Amino acid sequence: MNGKDLIGKRVEIPVHYDLWMRGARFGKVTSHRHGKGGQSAFVFVKMDHPHIRRPLKVWALDWDYMKIL
């Protein structure tokens, strides 16, 4: 799956993320960044939970574990 294909989609974040365990499970993918200098690519997910203000960074290795809603 390509990160650019995820932009604008509603997703459930992977279950092994700490925010998922705290109850913030759903959000919308807002942007994609390419990895550089030994880093993996990632997407930013704006969470629906009212207490989470900062976008969550989901690394490319975890994209297979995200559920697209």
N, C-alpha and C positions, 0 to 999 in steps of 0.2 A: 504494500500500500504506500502510496506517495503522500507526503505531508501536505502538498498543495491541494490534493483531492479532498482533504479533511476540512479545509477552511469553510466556515459557515455552517458546518454540521453540528447537531446536538449529539453529545456523547455521554456515556457513563465512563468515568475514569477507571483505571485498573484497580482491582480490589486490594492490591498490596500497598497502595499509597496511603499515607497517614490520614489525609483529608477524607478518604473514603470511609475509614474506620471511625472517624469523628462525625460522620453523617452528611458531609458535603460530597455528593456522588455524581451530580449531573452538571453539565455546563455546555458552553458553545465554543468551538475552536475559532480563535480570532486571527491568528497569524502563524506563519511557518518560518523557521530560520534554518539555514544550512549550517552544518557543522564545519568548523575550521580549526586548524591547528591541533588535530588529534581529538577533537570533540565530536560527539554524535549530533545529528540533526535533532531538532525538537519543535514542538508546537506549543503555543500558549492557549490555555483553556480558561475562559472567564466563567467562574463557577456561579451557579444559581443561588447558592446559600447566601443569605444576607450578611453574614459576619465575615465572609471571605472577600476582601477587597482587591487583593493582588492576584493577577492571573497565575495559574499553575503551569509550570513547565513540565511537559510530558515528553520524555526522551524517545527517540526512534525505536529503541529496543522494546519499548512498552506499547507501541501502536497496535500490535497484534492482540493485546489484552483489552483494548478499549472497545466498548460496544457502541456502535452507531445506532442512534434512535430514529 
